[in-house]
Amino acid sequence: MLKNDEINHEALIANVQQSLPSEKTIDSMTQMLKTFGDKTRAKILYALFESELRVLDIASILNMSQSSVSHQLRALKEAKLVKNRKVGKEVIYALADDHVINIFRLVLEHVNEKNSN
């Protein structure tokens, strides 16, 4: 019989093992985090966190070429982190959804909290 302060490690291990996501889900998670992990993409995501923008706007903000920004946006779109819509001849980019906004907000808060200590 277990004492009140003892932990049943075997049951704990079994519960955690059962709750682990599938390999496919883990692969998707790590790929998304790799995409977030690029400095240029992080800057683009931050710009889009602030506002919906055109490629030209992002290029101007980050002092990059339009082709470089387009290349990075393509990778972000493939990772389902950004979306775009057409307004006339213009293509406007934004963060894909509230999940991406919340992830970005949490990472930013965490980093700012750690940097202020």
Order of alpha helices (4+ residues) and beta strands (2+ residues): alpha-alpha-alpha-beta-alpha-alpha-beta-beta-alpha
